[in-house]
């Protein structure tokens, strides 16, 4: 294959050219990312001049439509699905569309954020209005050209038609004139009837998929800048550690090393500027090797006693002592428990978990003349600007932030510690571009972990088998007033609002460990504990969990959430439960001993999901054969291919958390796991057959990054009980093999 011509591409100062010899003589120049959009357009042979119709849409003379994707792409597919929404309302042909990644520009694009499965919910209507407004401007320009009313014109696949006269033209023919048309009021612009959608709902391959498969340099770690040095950042081995002194001379003399810079942080570990020593070298491997030559003394006193064994003992003591505070009290749970025909109690717990994205944290930065330029795979670039100002005093107006694709996020890149560190290092060597890359061990041991937690449940069942009372004493981390990040409780968690007598209470213990959101934050752990225990309740009541849930849900209605949160629609919950029971043939249990199906349901991030797992147990080996998933994420699924990928990934993620042995243990504030040998990811044999069934509702579409994950873990543990009679009340399952 001949190289793509780049002779017409304007070369920016941050572009790197790589020369390679061609067979038979001559050479080719390949430009490594990040390239400006104009260079990419020229490389594809597109006309350089494009008429800008909005912040998101421009149209070239040949009809090529360029749509800006504003949000960070972390593998959730938003770089494809948001432009699909725009393109459908624009009424162009998808083959005409080119997608470019926006830099951070809140004034131009609004909020640019990846997290919480919020993008589709937040941007469904604005992106439709954006595409419809651009279409209206093109129609207005064509109407002026033909001197007819715009109401006489129609569009289809990037062309404008005047049926009365038989005339038609492509969007490109009037693009320049359309750019001068005053944009219509977005609130008033007419939108398509959903029956007219031609792109939304179609299976579309991800815009970057082919480039990823062929190894194109599109991720943060692929960034290359002229004269760039590579950096590592050595920090204390335990959370809260402070730098006392550093002997850096031996490291400075190591091969390839250009600078060794001790950096004193501000003690605010939320900002990410922990004390450390930066080593800059001509190659990353040389910088990383030079670490062994450092002689650093750390003050680790703040982390003493912050060990997993201590946390477990403190949780036991807290449960024995009783809750510190009530979170939600409905009716008289204690009184109903005292008089219940059956009283069931159990304790559940789960560990700290690392995010472990395949691409470790990284960031490239250049500080010059008081200005900072950054290339970062961040989920929260706007928060990154605020953190830079807080930690380093660099005003947002002085920062240019380029969004690179992330090799996985899962909530880890909601935090910008690596970005702050790269900026601090770049500021210490002004004018020199620096790329900070964490090693796998850095990434594993400096995470903002999904926090562990402990639950003490009790439930009361009447003589008729009805759940009449439910309590949960939750032990978590916090300062006694506020829980640690992502360590809170969902007081709307079923059966809240479905059973009249309920008490949710809480106790906290301190930790120095940084915690944070993991995919389906809160729900990923709460679903395991609550749905596994409700399976115990169902068994004690002489029924199964699906029937218990359906009886609790009752007639279709909306149950208000505390604090004005998203209400819970029992009708939508009933529909996904019914659907998964149907597709999984729930009533027909598998033949053979020690093989069974388990069920669970959960509502999180506006998505309703019910799942059935079929698993078998042989000794200590657990095999998941098949998972059935039924989900309701609203009226439309923008990209079914991307949606299915998200569901499959969520299921496998959840199974890995349960089965692969994922847990982080601490000794005096230091994580004991360091790489995939002791924090394993899912391997191919773990992945089961996954069948997905969608349930459509009349609600606007919502996101999919999170809500398919929570039910799979309790569905698995419930299947293990059905197969063996052994309850799994602690994760990961390999620690308590059935």
Long-range contacts (C-beta under 8 A, 24 or more apart in sequence): 3-28, 3-29, 3-30, 4-43, 4-44, 5-43, 5-45, 6-30, 6-31, 6-39, 6-42, 6-43, 8-42, 8-48, 9-35, 9-38, 9-39, 9-40, 9-42, 9-43, 10-36, 10-38, 10-39, 10-42, 11-39, 12-36, 12-39, 13-226, 14-225, 14-226, 14-373, 15-39, 16-224, 16-225, 16-226, 32-217, 32-222, 32-224, 33-217, 33-218, 33-222, 33-223, 33-224, 33-404, 34-223, 34-375, 34-402, 34-404, 37-66, 37-100, 40-100, 41-66, 41-98, 44-98, 46-98, 50-175, 51-175, 51-176, 51-178, 51-179, 52-179, 53-133, 53-134, 53-137, 53-138, 53-175, 53-178, 53-179, 53-183, 54-130, 54-133, 54-134, 54-183, 55-108, 55-109, 56-86, 56-109, 56-127, 56-130, 57-86, 57-90, 57-130, 57-131, 57-134, 58-175, 59-134, 59-138, 59-171, 59-172, 59-175, 59-178, 60-172, 60-175, 61-172, 61-173, 61-175, 61-176, 62-172, 63-92, 63-96, 63-158, 63-170, 63-171, 63-172, 64-96, 64-97, 64-98, 64-172, 65-90, 65-92, 65-96, 65-97, 65-98, 65-158, 65-171, 66-97, 66-98, 66-99, 66-100, 67-97, 67-98, 67-99, 67-100, 68-99, 68-100, 68-101, 68-102, 68-109, 69-99, 69-100, 69-101, 69-102, 69-207, 70-102, 70-109, 70-110, 70-112, 71-112, 71-113, 71-114, 71-119, 71-123, 72-112, 72-113, 72-114, 72-377, 72-378, 72-379, 72-381, 72-403, 72-406, 72-409, 72-413, 73-101, 73-114, 73-208, 73-403, 73-405, 73-406, 74-114, 74-377, 74-379, 74-405, 74-406, 74-408, 74-409, 74-410, 74-413, 75-406, 75-407, 75-408, 75-409, 75-649, 76-114, 76-119, 76-642, 76-646, 76-704, 76-705, 77-206, 77-639, 77-642, 77-645, 77-646, 78-114, 78-119, 78-120, 79-206, 79-207, 79-208, 79-405, 80-204, 80-205, 80-206, 80-207, 80-639, 80-642, 81-120, 81-638, 81-639, 81-642, 82-119, 82-120, 82-123, 82-127, 83-207, 84-199, 84-200, 84-202, 84-204, 84-638, 84-639, 85-123, 85-124, 85-127, 85-128, 85-131, 85-200, 85-638, 86-127, 86-128, 86-130, 86-131, 86-134, 87-131, 87-199, 88-128, 88-131, 88-192, 88-197, 88-198, 88-199, 88-200, 89-127, 89-128, 89-129, 89-130, 89-131, 89-132, 89-135, 89-191, 89-192, 90-131, 90-132, 90-134, 90-135, 91-131, 91-135, 91-155, 91-156, 91-157, 91-158, 91-192, 91-198, 92-157, 92-158, 92-171, 93-157, 93-158, 94-199, 94-202, 94-204, 96-158, 99-207, 101-403, 101-404, 101-405, 102-403, 103-400, 103-401, 103-402, 103-403, 104-381, 104-382, 104-385, 104-400, 104-401, 104-402, 104-403, 106-382, 111-382, 112-381, 112-382, 112-403, 113-379, 113-380, 113-381, 113-382, 114-379, 114-380, 114-406, 114-409, 114-413, 115-379, 115-380, 115-409, 115-411, 115-414, 115-517, 116-517, 116-521, 116-605, 116-703, 116-705, 116-706, 117-605, 117-606, 117-607, 117-702, 117-703, 117-704, 117-705, 117-706, 117-707, 118-605, 118-703, 119-703, 120-638, 120-701, 120-702, 120-703, 120-704, 121-606, 121-700, 121-701, 121-702, 121-703, 124-700, 124-701, 125-700, 126-186, 128-191, 128-192, 129-186, 129-187, 129-189, 129-191, 130-186, 132-189, 132-190, 132-191, 132-192, 133-183, 133-184, 133-186, 133-189, 134-178, 136-184, 136-189, 136-190, 137-178, 137-179, 137-181, 137-183, 137-184, 138-171, 138-174, 138-175, 138-178, 140-178, 140-181, 141-174, 141-175, 141-177, 141-178, 141-180, 141-181, 142-169, 142-174, 144-177, 145-169, 145-174, 145-177, 157-198, 194-635, 194-636, 197-636, 200-636, 200-638, 201-636, 201-637, 201-638, 201-640, 202-639, 202-640, 203-639, 203-640, 203-641, 204-639, 204-641, 204-642, 205-641, 206-641, 206-642, 208-405, 218-404, 218-405, 219-359, 219-377, 219-404, 219-405, 219-406, 219-407, 220-359, 220-362, 220-363, 220-364, 220-375, 220-376, 220-377, 220-404, 220-405, 220-406, 220-407, 221-359, 221-360, 221-362, 221-407, 221-435, 221-437, 222-404, 223-364, 223-375, 223-404, 223-435, 225-364, 225-366, 225-375, 225-433, 225-435, 226-433, 227-432, 227-433, 228-364, 228-432, 228-433, 228-434, 228-435, 229-258, 229-259, 229-280, 229-281, 229-282, 229-429, 229-432, 229-433, 229-434, 229-435, 230-280, 230-281, 230-282, 230-283, 230-284, 230-286, 230-287, 230-434, 230-435, 230-437, 231-278, 231-279, 231-280, 231-281, 231-284, 231-287, 231-422, 231-425, 231-434, 231-435, 231-436, 231-437, 232-278, 232-279, 232-284, 232-287, 232-288, 232-290, 232-291, 232-436, 232-437, 232-438, 232-439, 232-442, 233-263, 233-276, 233-277, 233-278, 233-279, 233-421, 233-425, 233-436, 233-438, 233-442, 234-276, 234-277, 234-278, 234-279, 234-291, 234-294, 234-296, 235-274, 235-275, 235-276, 235-446, 236-274, 236-275, 236-276, 236-298, 236-300, 237-298, 237-300, 237-445, 237-670, 238-298, 238-300, 238-303, 238-306, 238-512, 238-668, 238-669, 238-670, 239-269, 239-302, 239-303, 239-306, 239-512, 239-513, 239-514, 239-669, 239-670, 240-269, 240-300, 240-302, 240-303, 240-512, 240-669, 241-274, 241-275, 241-298, 241-299, 241-300, 241-302, 241-303, 241-669, 242-267, 242-275, 242-298, 242-299, 242-302, 243-275, 243-276, 243-277, 243-296, 243-297, 243-298, 243-299, 244-297, 244-298, 244-299, 245-296, 245-297, 246-277, 246-294, 246-295, 246-296, 246-297, 247-294, 247-295, 247-296, 248-277, 248-294, 248-295, 250-293, 250-294, 250-295, 251-277, 251-279, 251-290, 251-291, 251-293, 251-294, 253-293, 254-281, 254-286, 254-289, 254-290, 254-293, 255-286, 255-289, 255-290, 256-281, 256-282, 256-283, 256-286, 256-287, 256-290, 257-281, 257-286, 257-287, 257-290, 258-282, 259-428, 259-429, 260-290, 260-294, 261-425, 261-428, 261-429, 263-424, 263-425, 263-428, 265-391, 266-391, 268-390, 268-391, 269-514, 270-514, 271-387, 271-390, 271-391, 271-417, 271-420, 272-387, 272-391, 272-415, 272-416, 272-417, 272-418, 272-419, 272-420, 272-421, 273-391, 273-392, 273-417, 273-420, 273-421, 273-424, 274-417, 274-421, 276-421, 278-421, 278-424, 278-425, 278-428, 278-436, 280-425, 280-429, 280-432, 280-434, 284-435, 284-437, 288-439, 300-668, 300-669, 302-512, 302-669, 303-512, 303-668, 303-669, 303-670, 304-668, 304-669, 305-668, 306-511, 306-512, 306-513, 306-666, 306-668, 306-669, 307-666, 307-667, 307-668, 307-669, 308-351, 308-352, 308-452, 308-665, 308-666, 308-667, 311-452, 311-509, 311-511, 311-666, 312-349, 314-475, 314-509, 315-349, 315-454, 315-475, 315-509, 318-454, 318-475, 318-507, 318-509, 319-347, 319-454, 319-456, 319-473, 319-475, 319-507, 321-507, 322-473, 323-473, 323-505, 323-506, 323-507, 324-480, 324-505, 324-506, 324-507, 324-508, 325-505, 325-506, 325-507, 326-503, 326-504, 326-505, 326-506, 327-474, 327-489, 327-491, 327-504, 327-505, 327-506, 328-491, 328-496, 328-502, 328-503, 328-504, 328-562, 329-502, 329-503, 329-504, 330-496, 330-497, 330-499, 330-500, 330-501, 330-502, 330-503, 331-469, 331-500, 331-501, 331-502, 332-501, 333-460, 333-469, 333-470, 333-471, 333-501, 333-502, 333-503, 334-471, 334-503, 335-501, 336-460, 336-468, 336-469, 336-501, 337-458, 337-459, 337-460, 337-469, 337-471, 339-460, 340-460, 340-461, 340-462, 340-468, 340-469, 341-460, 341-461, 341-462, 341-463, 342-460, 342-461, 342-540, 342-541, 343-458, 343-459, 343-460, 343-461, 344-457, 344-458, 344-459, 344-460, 344-461, 344-536, 344-537, 344-540, 345-456, 345-457, 345-458, 345-459, 346-457, 346-533, 346-536, 346-727, 346-729, 347-454, 347-455, 347-456, 347-457, 347-729, 348-454, 348-455, 348-457, 348-528, 348-529, 348-532, 348-533, 348-729, 348-730, 349-452, 349-453, 349-454, 349-455, 349-529, 349-729, 349-730, 349-731, 350-452, 350-453, 350-525, 350-528, 350-529, 350-730, 350-731, 351-452, 351-662, 351-663, 351-664, 351-665, 351-731, 351-732, 352-449, 352-450, 352-451, 352-452, 352-513, 352-515, 352-663, 352-664, 352-665, 352-666, 353-449, 353-450, 353-518, 353-657, 353-662, 353-663, 353-664, 354-443, 354-444, 354-447, 354-449, 354-450, 354-662, 354-664, 354-671, 354-673, 354-679, 355-408, 355-409, 355-410, 355-411, 355-412, 355-447, 355-448, 355-449, 355-450, 355-518, 356-443, 356-444, 356-447, 356-676, 356-679, 356-681, 357-406, 357-407, 357-408, 357-409, 357-410, 357-412, 357-413, 357-443, 358-407, 358-408, 359-406, 359-407, 359-408, 360-437, 360-438, 360-439, 360-440, 360-442, 360-443, 361-412, 361-413, 361-417, 361-418, 361-437, 361-438, 361-442, 361-443, 361-446, 362-418, 362-435, 362-436, 362-437, 362-438, 363-418, 363-419, 363-421, 363-422, 363-423, 363-435, 363-436, 364-422, 364-433, 364-434, 364-435, 364-436, 365-419, 365-422, 365-423, 365-425, 365-426, 365-433, 365-434, 365-435, 365-436, 366-426, 366-431, 366-432, 366-433, 366-434, 367-423, 367-426, 367-427, 367-429, 367-430, 367-431, 368-430, 368-431, 370-398, 371-398, 371-399, 371-400, 372-398, 372-399, 372-400, 372-423, 372-426, 372-427, 373-399, 373-400, 373-402, 374-399, 374-400, 374-401, 374-402, 374-419, 374-422, 374-423, 375-402, 375-404, 376-401, 376-402, 376-403, 376-404, 376-416, 376-418, 376-419, 376-422, 377-403, 377-404, 377-405, 377-406, 377-407, 377-409, 377-413, 378-403, 378-406, 378-413, 378-416, 378-419, 379-406, 379-409, 379-411, 379-413, 379-414, 380-413, 380-414, 380-415, 380-416, 383-414, 383-416, 384-416, 384-419, 384-420, 387-416, 387-419, 387-420, 388-416, 388-419, 388-420, 388-423, 391-420, 391-424, 392-420, 392-423, 392-424, 392-427, 394-423, 394-427, 410-518, 410-519, 410-653, 411-448, 411-486, 411-516, 411-517, 411-518, 411-519, 411-521, 412-447, 412-448, 412-516, 412-518, 414-448, 414-516, 414-517, 415-448, 415-514, 415-516, 417-446, 440-674, 440-675, 440-676, 441-674, 441-675, 444-664, 444-671, 444-673, 444-674, 444-675, 444-679, 445-670, 445-671, 445-673, 445-674, 446-514, 447-514, 447-516, 447-664, 447-671, 448-485, 448-514, 448-515, 448-516, 448-517, 449-513, 449-514, 449-515, 449-516, 449-518, 449-664, 449-671, 450-486, 450-515, 450-516, 450-517, 450-518, 450-521, 450-524, 450-525, 451-476, 451-477, 451-484, 451-486, 451-487, 451-511, 451-513, 451-515, 452-477, 453-487, 453-525, 453-529, 455-529, 455-530, 455-533, 457-529, 457-530, 457-533, 459-533, 459-534, 459-536, 459-537, 459-540, 460-501, 461-537, 461-540, 461-541, 465-541, 465-542, 465-543, 466-541, 466-551, 467-495, 467-499, 467-537, 467-541, 467-548, 467-552, 468-499, 468-500, 468-501, 469-499, 469-501, 469-502, 470-495, 470-499, 470-501, 470-502, 470-503, 471-502, 471-503, 471-504, 471-505, 472-503, 472-504, 472-505, 472-529, 472-530, 473-505, 473-506, 473-507, 474-504, 474-505, 474-506, 474-507, 475-506, 475-507, 475-508, 475-509, 476-506, 476-507, 476-508, 476-509, 477-508, 477-509, 477-510, 477-511, 477-513, 477-515, 478-508, 478-509, 478-510, 479-508, 479-510, 480-508, 480-510, 483-508, 484-511, 484-515, 485-514, 485-515, 485-516, 485-517, 486-515, 486-516, 486-517, 486-518, 486-521, 486-522, 487-515, 488-522, 489-522, 489-526, 490-522, 490-523, 490-526, 491-562, 492-559, 492-561, 492-562, 492-565, 492-568, 493-526, 493-530, 494-530, 494-534, 494-549, 494-552, 494-568, 494-601, 494-602, 494-603, 495-534, 495-552, 497-559, 497-560, 497-561, 497-568, 498-552, 498-553, 498-554, 498-559, 498-570, 499-552, 512-669, 513-666, 513-669, 519-650, 519-653, 519-705, 519-706, 519-709, 520-604, 520-605, 520-650, 520-706, 520-707, 520-709, 520-710, 521-706, 522-604, 523-602, 523-604, 523-605, 523-706, 523-707, 523-709, 523-710, 524-654, 524-657, 524-709, 524-710, 524-713, 526-710, 527-600, 527-602, 527-604, 527-710, 527-711, 527-713, 527-714, 528-658, 528-710, 528-713, 528-714, 528-717, 528-731, 530-714, 531-600, 531-601, 531-602, 531-711, 531-714, 531-715, 531-718, 532-600, 532-714, 532-717, 532-718, 532-727, 532-728, 532-729, 535-598, 535-599, 535-600, 535-714, 535-717, 535-718, 535-721, 536-727, 539-721, 544-599, 545-599, 545-600, 545-601, 545-718, 546-577, 546-581, 546-586, 546-599, 546-601, 546-610, 549-573, 549-577, 549-601, 550-574, 550-577, 553-577, 566-606, 568-603, 569-608, 569-697, 569-699, 572-608, 572-632, 572-695, 572-697, 572-699, 573-601, 573-603, 573-608, 573-610, 575-608, 575-632, 575-695, 575-697, 576-601, 576-608, 576-609, 576-610, 576-630, 576-631, 576-632, 576-695, 577-601, 577-610, 577-630, 579-610, 579-630, 579-693, 579-695, 580-610, 580-611, 580-612, 580-628, 580-629, 580-630, 580-693, 581-610, 581-612, 583-628, 583-630, 583-691, 583-693, 584-612, 584-614, 584-628, 584-691, 586-612, 589-722, 590-614, 590-616, 592-616, 594-618, 594-723, 594-724, 595-625, 595-723, 596-719, 596-720, 596-722, 596-723, 597-719, 597-722, 598-714, 598-715, 598-716, 598-717, 598-718, 598-719, 598-720, 598-721, 598-722, 599-715, 599-718, 600-710, 600-711, 600-712, 600-713, 600-714, 600-715, 600-718, 601-711, 602-707, 602-710, 602-711, 603-707, 604-706, 604-707, 604-710, 605-702, 605-703, 605-705, 605-706, 605-707, 606-633, 606-634, 606-702, 606-703, 606-707, 607-631, 607-632, 607-633, 607-702, 607-703, 607-704, 607-706, 607-707, 607-708, 608-632, 608-633, 608-695, 608-707, 609-707, 609-708, 609-710, 609-711, 610-711, 611-651, 611-708, 611-711, 611-712, 611-715, 612-715, 613-688, 613-712, 613-715, 613-716, 613-718, 613-719, 614-719, 615-716, 615-719, 615-720, 615-723, 616-723, 617-720, 617-723, 617-724, 617-738, 619-737, 620-734, 620-737, 620-738, 622-659, 622-716, 622-720, 622-733, 622-737, 622-738, 624-655, 624-659, 624-686, 624-688, 624-716, 625-688, 625-689, 626-688, 626-689, 626-690, 626-691, 627-651, 627-655, 627-688, 627-689, 627-690, 627-691, 627-712, 627-715, 628-690, 628-691, 628-693, 629-690, 629-691, 629-692, 629-693, 629-708, 629-712, 630-692, 630-693, 630-694, 630-695, 631-692, 631-693, 631-694, 631-695, 631-704, 631-707, 631-708, 632-694, 632-695, 632-696, 632-697, 633-694, 633-701, 633-702, 633-703, 633-704, 633-707, 634-696, 634-697, 634-699, 634-700, 634-701, 634-702, 635-696, 635-697, 635-698, 635-699, 635-700, 635-701, 636-696, 636-701, 637-694, 637-701, 638-701, 642-704, 643-694, 643-704, 644-692, 646-704, 646-705, 646-708, 647-690, 647-692, 647-704, 647-708, 648-690, 648-692, 650-705, 650-706, 650-707, 650-708, 650-709, 650-712, 651-688, 651-690, 651-708, 651-709, 651-712, 652-682, 652-686, 652-687, 653-682, 653-709, 654-709, 654-710, 654-712, 654-713, 654-716, 655-682, 655-686, 655-687, 655-688, 655-712, 655-713, 655-716, 656-680, 656-681, 656-682, 656-686, 657-713, 657-731, 657-732, 658-713, 658-716, 658-717, 658-731, 658-732, 658-733, 659-686, 659-716, 659-732, 659-733, 659-734, 660-686, 660-732, 660-734, 661-732, 661-734, 661-735, 662-732, 663-731, 663-732, 663-735
